[in-house]
Amino acid sequence: MSAMKIKKGDTVKVIAGKDKGKEGKVLAVNVKDNTVLVESVNMITKHAKPSMANTEGGIINKEAPIHASNVMLVADGKVTRVGFKMDGDKKVRFAKATGKVID
C-alpha cells in the first residue's frame, strides 16, 4: 500500500461531489478505507437516542468521511497535487505546483 498523500491537520479543497469547492481542515484520516474527515464538509444528520452520554438525544449534525480522491491539498493558497521525494535520508511531501516541501 502506498503512503497517504493527505494527513491530519492539512487544509484541503473538495474537488468532486455535493460539497465541491468547499475548503476545510482534515480532522481524521482512515488509511484502510482511503477516506478523510474534513470539518464542515459532507454533513449528515444522525438521530440519536437518549443515553448516559447524551441525555437529551435528538438530531445531531456531524461530518461523514469523504474519499481521499475527492480532495486536493491547499498549499500557499492554491490547490496542488502531492509528490514525495527524498530530502537527505528522509522522505518528505512536496507541492507539485510550487515545488516547496510541505512538512
N, CA, C and O atoms as a GROMACS GRO file, in nm:
protein
  412
    1MET      N    1   0.084  -0.118   0.000
    1MET     CA    2   0.000   0.000   0.000
    1MET      C    3   0.088   0.124   0.000
    1MET      O    4   0.186   0.132   0.075
    2SER      N    5   0.054   0.222  -0.084
    2SER     CA    6   0.134   0.344  -0.091
    2SER      C    7   0.100   0.438   0.024
    2SER      O    8  -0.001   0.421   0.093
    3ALA      N    9   0.184   0.536   0.044
    3ALA     CA   10   0.165   0.633   0.153
    3ALA      C   11   0.047   0.723   0.122
    3ALA      O   12   0.019   0.753   0.006
    4MET      N   13  -0.022   0.766   0.226
    4MET     CA   14  -0.135   0.857   0.212
    4MET      C   15  -0.082   0.998   0.184
    4MET      O   16   0.010   1.043   0.252
    5LYS      N   17  -0.137   1.066   0.086
    5LYS     CA   18  -0.088   1.198   0.049
    5LYS      C   19  -0.148   1.310   0.133
    5LYS      O   20  -0.094   1.420   0.138
    6ILE      N   21  -0.259   1.281   0.200
    6ILE     CA   22  -0.326   1.378   0.287
    6ILE      C   23  -0.306   1.332   0.431
    6ILE      O   24  -0.320   1.214   0.463
    7LYS      N   25  -0.273   1.428   0.518
    7LYS     CA   26  -0.254   1.397   0.660
    7LYS      C   27  -0.346   1.480   0.747
    7LYS      O   28  -0.401   1.581   0.702
    8LYS      N   29  -0.363   1.437   0.871
    8LYS     CA   30  -0.444   1.510   0.967
    8LYS      C   31  -0.386   1.650   0.988
    8LYS      O   32  -0.264   1.665   1.004
    9GLY      N   33  -0.471   1.751   0.986
    9GLY     CA   34  -0.426   1.888   1.006
    9GLY      C   35  -0.406   1.965   0.876
    9GLY      O   36  -0.395   2.088   0.879
   10ASP      N   37  -0.401   1.895   0.761
   10ASP     CA   38  -0.385   1.962   0.632
   10ASP      C   39  -0.513   2.039   0.597
   10ASP      O   40  -0.622   2.004   0.641
   11THR      N   41  -0.497   2.144   0.518
   11THR     CA   42  -0.612   2.214   0.463
   11THR      C   43  -0.634   2.160   0.322
   11THR      O   44  -0.542   2.154   0.241
   12VAL      N   45  -0.758   2.119   0.296
   12VAL     CA   46  -0.790   2.059   0.167
   12VAL      C   47  -0.911   2.128   0.104
   12VAL      O   48  -0.990   2.193   0.172
   13LYS      N   49  -0.923   2.111  -0.028
   13LYS     CA   50  -1.038   2.162  -0.102
   13LYS      C   51  -1.107   2.044  -0.169
   13LYS      O   52  -1.040   1.958  -0.227
   14VAL      N   53  -1.240   2.040  -0.162
   14VAL     CA   54  -1.317   1.932  -0.222
   14VAL      C   55  -1.328   1.959  -0.372
   14VAL      O   56  -1.369   2.068  -0.413
   15ILE      N   57  -1.292   1.860  -0.454
   15ILE     CA   58  -1.293   1.877  -0.600
   15ILE      C   59  -1.405   1.800  -0.669
   15ILE      O   60  -1.423   1.813  -0.790
   16ALA      N   61  -1.480   1.719  -0.594
   16ALA     CA   62  -1.591   1.642  -0.653
   16ALA      C   63  -1.696   1.613  -0.547
   16ALA      O   64  -1.664   1.603  -0.429
   17GLY      N   65  -1.820   1.601  -0.591
   17GLY     CA   66  -1.928   1.566  -0.500
   17GLY      C   67  -2.017   1.685  -0.468
   17GLY      O   68  -2.003   1.792  -0.527
   18LYS      N   69  -2.109   1.666  -0.375
   18LYS     CA   70  -2.208   1.769  -0.343
   18LYS      C   71  -2.147   1.892  -0.277
   18LYS      O   72  -2.205   2.000  -0.284
   19ASP      N   73  -2.031   1.877  -0.214
   19ASP     CA   74  -1.965   1.989  -0.146
   19ASP      C   75  -1.847   2.044  -0.226
   19ASP      O   76  -1.755   2.101  -0.169
   20LYS      N   77  -1.850   2.028  -0.357
   20LYS     CA   78  -1.741   2.073  -0.444
   20LYS      C   79  -1.714   2.222  -0.422
   20LYS      O   80  -1.805   2.305  -0.422
   21GLY      N   81  -1.584   2.255  -0.405
   21GLY     CA   82  -1.543   2.393  -0.386
   21GLY      C   83  -1.521   2.433  -0.241
   21GLY      O   84  -1.459   2.536  -0.214
   22LYS      N   85  -1.572   2.354  -0.148
   22LYS     CA   86  -1.554   2.387  -0.005
   22LYS      C   87  -1.413   2.354   0.041
   22LYS      O   88  -1.350   2.260  -0.009
   23GLU      N   89  -1.364   2.433   0.136
   23GLU     CA   90  -1.233   2.408   0.195
   23GLU      C   91  -1.251   2.379   0.343
   23GLU      O   92  -1.345   2.427   0.406
   24GLY      N   93  -1.160   2.300   0.398
   24GLY     CA   94  -1.166   2.269   0.539
   24GLY      C   95  -1.041   2.197   0.586
   24GLY      O   96  -0.957   2.156   0.505
   25LYS      N   97  -1.031   2.183   0.717
   25LYS     CA   98  -0.916   2.118   0.779
   25LYS      C   99  -0.948   1.970   0.797
   25LYS      O  100  -1.060   1.933   0.833
   26VAL      N  101  -0.849   1.885   0.773
   26VAL     CA  102  -0.868   1.741   0.789
   26VAL      C  103  -0.866   1.707   0.938
   26VAL      O  104  -0.770   1.737   1.008
   27LEU      N  105  -0.975   1.643   0.985
   27LEU     CA  106  -0.988   1.606   1.125
   27LEU      C  107  -0.935   1.466   1.152
   27LEU      O  108  -0.879   1.440   1.258
   28ALA      N  109  -0.952   1.376   1.054
   28ALA     CA  110  -0.908   1.237   1.071
   28ALA      C  111  -0.882   1.174   0.935
   28ALA      O  112  -0.942   1.214   0.834
   29VAL      N  113  -0.793   1.076   0.933
   29VAL     CA  114  -0.759   1.004   0.810
   29VAL      C  115  -0.773   0.855   0.838
   29VAL      O  116  -0.722   0.804   0.938
   30ASN      N  117  -0.841   0.784   0.748
   30ASN     CA  118  -0.854   0.639   0.758
   30ASN      C  119  -0.780   0.579   0.640
   30ASN      O  120  -0.830   0.578   0.527
   31VAL      N  121  -0.660   0.528   0.665
   31VAL     CA  122  -0.574   0.473   0.558
   31VAL      C  123  -0.634   0.346   0.500
   31VAL      O  124  -0.622   0.321   0.380
   32LYS      N  125  -0.698   0.265   0.584
   32LYS     CA  126  -0.754   0.138   0.539
   32LYS      C  127  -0.863   0.158   0.434
   32LYS      O  128  -0.867   0.088   0.333
   33ASP      N  129  -0.952   0.254   0.457
   33ASP     CA  130  -1.063   0.281   0.364
   33ASP      C  131  -1.030   0.391   0.265
   33ASP      O  132  -1.109   0.418   0.175
   34ASN      N  133  -0.914   0.456   0.280
   34ASN     CA  134  -0.871   0.567   0.195
   34ASN      C  135  -0.970   0.683   0.200
   34ASN      O  136  -1.005   0.741   0.097
   35THR      N  137  -1.015   0.717   0.322
   35THR     CA  138  -1.110   0.826   0.340
   35THR      C  139  -1.054   0.929   0.437
   35THR      O  140  -0.964   0.900   0.517
   36VAL      N  141  -1.108   1.051   0.428
   36VAL     CA  142  -1.070   1.159   0.519
   36VAL      C  143  -1.196   1.223   0.576
   36VAL      O  144  -1.302   1.219   0.514
   37LEU      N  145  -1.184   1.280   0.694
   37LEU     CA  146  -1.293   1.351   0.761
   37LEU      C  147  -1.254   1.498   0.761
   37LEU      O  148  -1.157   1.537   0.826
   38VAL      N  149  -1.330   1.580   0.688
   38VAL     CA  150  -1.299   1.722   0.673
   38VAL      C  151  -1.405   1.803   0.747
   38VAL      O  152  -1.524   1.774   0.737
   39GLU      N  153  -1.360   1.906   0.822
   39GLU     CA  154  -1.455   1.983   0.902
   39GLU      C  155  -1.551   2.062   0.813
   39GLU      O  156  -1.509   2.126   0.717
   40SER      N  157  -1.679   2.056   0.846
   40SER     CA  158  -1.789   2.125   0.777
   40SER      C  159  -1.808   2.078   0.632
   40SER      O  160  -1.862   2.154   0.551
   41VAL      N  161  -1.766   1.957   0.599
   41VAL     CA  162  -1.786   1.902   0.465
   41VAL      C  163  -1.854   1.766   0.479
   41VAL      O  164  -1.824   1.690   0.570
   42ASN      N  165  -1.948   1.737   0.387
   42ASN     CA  166  -2.024   1.612   0.385
   42ASN      C  167  -2.100   1.592   0.517
   42ASN      O  168  -2.091   1.487   0.581
   43MET      N  169  -2.174   1.695   0.555
   43MET     CA  170  -2.250   1.692   0.680
   43MET      C  171  -2.371   1.598   0.667
   43MET      O  172  -2.440   1.597   0.565
   44ILE      N  173  -2.394   1.521   0.772
   44ILE     CA  174  -2.509   1.431   0.778
   44ILE      C  175  -2.587   1.459   0.905
   44ILE      O  176  -2.533   1.514   1.000
   45THR      N  177  -2.716   1.420   0.906
   45THR     CA  178  -2.795   1.430   1.028
   45THR      C  179  -2.811   1.290   1.084
   45THR      O  180  -2.846   1.196   1.013
   46LYS      N  181  -2.784   1.279   1.212
   46LYS     CA  182  -2.792   1.150   1.280
   46LYS      C  183  -2.895   1.162   1.392
   46LYS      O  184  -2.891   1.256   1.471
   47HIS      N  185  -2.985   1.066   1.399
   47HIS     CA  186  -3.087   1.065   1.504
   47HIS      C  187  -3.037   0.980   1.620
   47HIS      O  188  -3.017   0.860   1.605
   48ALA      N  189  -3.016   1.044   1.735
   48ALA     CA  190  -2.957   0.974   1.849
   48ALA      C  191  -3.061   0.956   1.960
   48ALA      O  192  -3.136   1.047   1.994
   49LYS      N  193  -3.063   0.834   2.013
   49LYS     CA  194  -3.149   0.807   2.128
   49LYS      C  195  -3.086   0.866   2.253
   49LYS      O  196  -2.964   0.881   2.258
   50PRO      N  197  -3.165   0.901   2.352
   50PRO     CA  198  -3.107   0.946   2.479
   50PRO      C  199  -3.024   0.836   2.543
   50PRO      O  200  -3.063   0.719   2.545
   51SER      N  201  -2.908   0.874   2.596
   51SER     CA  202  -2.819   0.778   2.662
   51SER      C  203  -2.754   0.848   2.782
   51SER      O  204  -2.785   0.964   2.811
   52MET      N  205  -2.664   0.778   2.850
   52MET     CA  206  -2.594   0.838   2.963
   52MET      C  207  -2.503   0.952   2.916
   52MET      O  208  -2.491   1.053   2.985
   53ALA      N  209  -2.441   0.935   2.801
   53ALA     CA  210  -2.352   1.039   2.750
   53ALA      C  211  -2.431   1.158   2.694
   53ALA      O  212  -2.392   1.273   2.712
   54ASN      N  213  -2.540   1.129   2.626
   54ASN     CA  214  -2.624   1.232   2.565
   54ASN      C  215  -2.765   1.215   2.619
   54ASN      O  216  -2.844   1.140   2.562
   55THR      N  217  -2.797   1.284   2.728
   55THR     CA  218  -2.926   1.264   2.795
   55THR      C  219  -3.044   1.319   2.715
   55THR      O  220  -3.157   1.271   2.730
   56GLU      N  221  -3.020   1.418   2.630
   56GLU     CA  222  -3.127   1.476   2.551
   56GLU      C  223  -3.163   1.390   2.430
   56GLU      O  224  -3.280   1.372   2.398
   57GLY      N  225  -3.061   1.337   2.362
   57GLY     CA  226  -3.087   1.267   2.236
   57GLY      C  227  -3.115   1.370   2.127
   57GLY      O  228  -3.065   1.482   2.134
   58GLY      N  229  -3.195   1.334   2.028
   58GLY     CA  230  -3.234   1.428   1.924
   58GLY      C  231  -3.153   1.414   1.798
   58GLY      O  232  -3.088   1.312   1.773
   59ILE      N  233  -3.156   1.520   1.716
   59ILE     CA  234  -3.090   1.520   1.587
   59ILE      C  235  -2.953   1.585   1.599
   59ILE      O  236  -2.941   1.697   1.650
   60ILE      N  237  -2.851   1.514   1.552
   60ILE     CA  238  -2.712   1.562   1.561
   60ILE      C  239  -2.658   1.580   1.419
   60ILE      O  240  -2.671   1.490   1.336
   61ASN      N  241  -2.597   1.695   1.392
   61ASN     CA  242  -2.530   1.718   1.264
   61ASN      C  243  -2.382   1.689   1.283
   61ASN      O  244  -2.319   1.742   1.374
   62LYS      N  245  -2.326   1.605   1.196
   62LYS     CA  246  -2.184   1.573   1.205
   62LYS      C  247  -2.127   1.543   1.067
   62LYS      O  248  -2.200   1.520   0.971
   63GLU      N  249  -1.993   1.543   1.059
   63GLU     CA  250  -1.926   1.517   0.933
   63GLU      C  251  -1.920   1.368   0.905
   63GLU      O  252  -1.906   1.287   0.997
   64ALA      N  253  -1.930   1.333   0.778
   64ALA     CA  254  -1.912   1.194   0.736
   64ALA      C  255  -1.784   1.187   0.653
   64ALA      O  256  -1.743   1.287   0.593
   65PRO      N  257  -1.721   1.071   0.647
   65PRO     CA  258  -1.597   1.058   0.570
   65PRO      C  259  -1.621   1.081   0.420
   65PRO      O  260  -1.728   1.053   0.368
   66ILE      N  261  -1.518   1.132   0.354
   66ILE     CA  262  -1.520   1.155   0.209
   66ILE      C  263  -1.396   1.086   0.152
   66ILE      O  264  -1.292   1.084   0.217
   67HIS      N  265  -1.408   1.032   0.033
   67HIS     CA  266  -1.295   0.959  -0.025
   67HIS      C  267  -1.179   1.054  -0.052
   67HIS      O  268  -1.200   1.168  -0.093
   68ALA      N  269  -1.058   1.007  -0.028
   68ALA     CA  270  -0.938   1.090  -0.042
   68ALA      C  271  -0.916   1.139  -0.184
   68ALA      O  272  -0.851   1.242  -0.205
   69SER      N  273  -0.968   1.067  -0.284
   69SER     CA  274  -0.951   1.110  -0.422
   69SER      C  275  -1.037   1.232  -0.456
   69SER      O  276  -1.015   1.295  -0.559
   70ASN      N  277  -1.132   1.265  -0.370
   70ASN     CA  278  -1.220   1.378  -0.394
   70ASN      C  279  -1.172   1.507  -0.328
   70ASN      O  280  -1.243   1.607  -0.331
   71VAL      N  281  -1.054   1.505  -0.270
   71VAL     CA  282  -0.998   1.626  -0.207
   71VAL      C  283  -0.857   1.651  -0.260
   71VAL      O  284  -0.787   1.558  -0.299
   72MET      N  285  -0.818   1.780  -0.261
   72MET     CA  286  -0.684   1.819  -0.303
   72MET      C  287  -0.625   1.909  -0.196
   72MET      O  288  -0.695   1.989  -0.135
   73LEU      N  289  -0.497   1.895  -0.174
   73LEU     CA  290  -0.427   1.973  -0.074
   73LEU      C  291  -0.418   2.119  -0.117
   73LEU      O  292  -0.398   2.150  -0.234
   74VAL      N  293  -0.433   2.210  -0.019
   74VAL     CA  294  -0.416   2.352  -0.044
   74VAL      C  295  -0.284   2.393   0.020
   74VAL      O  296  -0.267   2.382   0.141
   75ALA      N  297  -0.190   2.441  -0.063
   75ALA     CA  298  -0.060   2.487  -0.014
   75ALA      C  299  -0.036   2.627  -0.067
   75ALA      O  300  -0.044   2.650  -0.188
   76ASP      N  301  -0.009   2.721   0.021
   76ASP     CA  302   0.014   2.862  -0.015
   76ASP      C  303  -0.106   2.920  -0.090
   76ASP      O  304  -0.088   3.001  -0.182
   77GLY      N  305  -0.227   2.881  -0.051
   77GLY     CA  306  -0.347   2.938  -0.110
   77GLY      C  307  -0.391   2.880  -0.242
   77GLY      O  308  -0.493   2.923  -0.296
   78LYS      N  309  -0.318   2.784  -0.298
   78LYS     CA  310  -0.361   2.722  -0.423
   78LYS      C  311  -0.360   2.571  -0.411
   78LYS      O  312  -0.277   2.513  -0.340
   79VAL      N  313  -0.454   2.507  -0.483
   79VAL     CA  314  -0.463   2.361  -0.478
   79VAL      C  315  -0.347   2.300  -0.555
   79VAL      O  316  -0.302   2.355  -0.656
   80THR      N  317  -0.299   2.188  -0.507
   80THR     CA  318  -0.183   2.125  -0.569
   80THR      C  319  -0.188   1.975  -0.550
   80THR      O  320  -0.248   1.924  -0.456
   81ARG      N  321  -0.122   1.906  -0.641
   81ARG     CA  322  -0.101   1.763  -0.623
   81ARG      C  323   0.016   1.746  -0.528
   81ARG      O  324   0.094   1.839  -0.506
   82VAL      N  325   0.028   1.626  -0.472
   82VAL     CA  326   0.133   1.600  -0.374
   82VAL      C  327   0.228   1.496  -0.430
   82VAL      O  328   0.186   1.396  -0.488
   83GLY      N  329   0.357   1.520  -0.412
   83GLY     CA  330   0.459   1.425  -0.451
   83GLY      C  331   0.548   1.393  -0.334
   83GLY      O  332   0.545   1.461  -0.231
   84PHE      N  333   0.626   1.289  -0.348
   84PHE     CA  334   0.721   1.250  -0.244
   84PHE      C  335   0.862   1.256  -0.302
   84PHE      O  336   0.884   1.222  -0.418
   85LYS      N  337   0.957   1.300  -0.220
   85LYS     CA  338   1.098   1.298  -0.261
   85LYS      C  339   1.184   1.278  -0.137
   85LYS      O  340   1.139   1.296  -0.024
   86MET      N  341   1.306   1.240  -0.162
   86MET     CA  342   1.399   1.218  -0.053
   86MET      C  343   1.474   1.348  -0.024
   86MET      O  344   1.533   1.408  -0.113
   87ASP      N  345   1.471   1.390   0.103
   87ASP     CA  346   1.544   1.507   0.148
   87ASP      C  347   1.654   1.456   0.240
   87ASP      O  348   1.633   1.442   0.361
   88GLY      N  349   1.770   1.430   0.184
   88GLY     CA  350   1.875   1.363   0.259
   88GLY      C  351   1.838   1.216   0.271
   88GLY      O  352   1.829   1.145   0.172
   89ASP      N  353   1.817   1.172   0.396
   89ASP     CA  354   1.775   1.033   0.417
   89ASP      C  355   1.629   1.026   0.463
   89ASP      O  356   1.584   0.922   0.512
   90LYS      N  357   1.555   1.137   0.449
   90LYS     CA  358   1.417   1.144   0.496
   90LYS      C  359   1.322   1.164   0.378
   90LYS      O  360   1.348   1.244   0.288
   91LYS      N  361   1.212   1.090   0.378
   91LYS     CA  362   1.110   1.103   0.274
   91LYS      C  363   1.014   1.216   0.313
   91LYS      O  364   0.957   1.214   0.422
   92VAL      N  365   0.997   1.314   0.225
   92VAL     CA  366   0.911   1.429   0.255
   92VAL      C  367   0.808   1.448   0.144
   92VAL      O  368   0.828   1.405   0.030
   93ARG      N  369   0.697   1.515   0.179
   93ARG     CA  370   0.595   1.552   0.081
   93ARG      C  371   0.630   1.689   0.024
   93ARG      O  372   0.682   1.775   0.094
   94PHE      N  373   0.600   1.709  -0.104
   94PHE     CA  374   0.618   1.841  -0.162
   94PHE      C  375   0.501   1.874  -0.254
   94PHE      O  376   0.438   1.785  -0.310
   95ALA      N  377   0.474   2.005  -0.269
   95ALA     CA  378   0.367   2.052  -0.354
   95ALA      C  379   0.417   2.056  -0.498
   95ALA      O  380   0.517   2.121  -0.528
   96LYS      N  381   0.348   1.986  -0.586
   96LYS     CA  382   0.391   1.980  -0.725
   96LYS      C  383   0.374   2.114  -0.797
   96LYS      O  384   0.447   2.141  -0.892
   97ALA      N  385   0.279   2.197  -0.753
   97ALA     CA  386   0.255   2.327  -0.817
   97ALA      C  387   0.370   2.424  -0.790
   97ALA      O  388   0.410   2.500  -0.879
   98THR      N  389   0.424   2.421  -0.668
   98THR     CA  390   0.528   2.518  -0.631
   98THR      C  391   0.664   2.453  -0.614
   98THR      O  392   0.767   2.520  -0.627
   99GLY      N  393   0.667   2.324  -0.585
   99GLY     CA  394   0.794   2.254  -0.561
   99GLY      C  395   0.844   2.266  -0.417
   99GLY      O  396   0.950   2.215  -0.384
  100LYS      N  397   0.766   2.335  -0.333
  100LYS     CA  398   0.806   2.354  -0.193
  100LYS      C  399   0.774   2.230  -0.109
  100LYS      O  400   0.676   2.160  -0.134
  101VAL      N  401   0.858   2.206  -0.009
  101VAL     CA  402   0.835   2.094   0.084
  101VAL      C  403   0.721   2.132   0.178
  101VAL      O  404   0.720   2.243   0.232
  102ILE      N  405   0.626   2.040   0.196
  102ILE     CA  406   0.510   2.066   0.281
  102ILE      C  407   0.541   2.042   0.428
  102ILE      O  408   0.505   2.124   0.513
  103ASP      N  409   0.607   1.930   0.459
  103ASP     CA  410   0.635   1.902   0.600
  103ASP      C  411   0.775   1.846   0.619
  103ASP      O  412   0.815   1.817   0.732
   0.00000   0.00000   0.00000
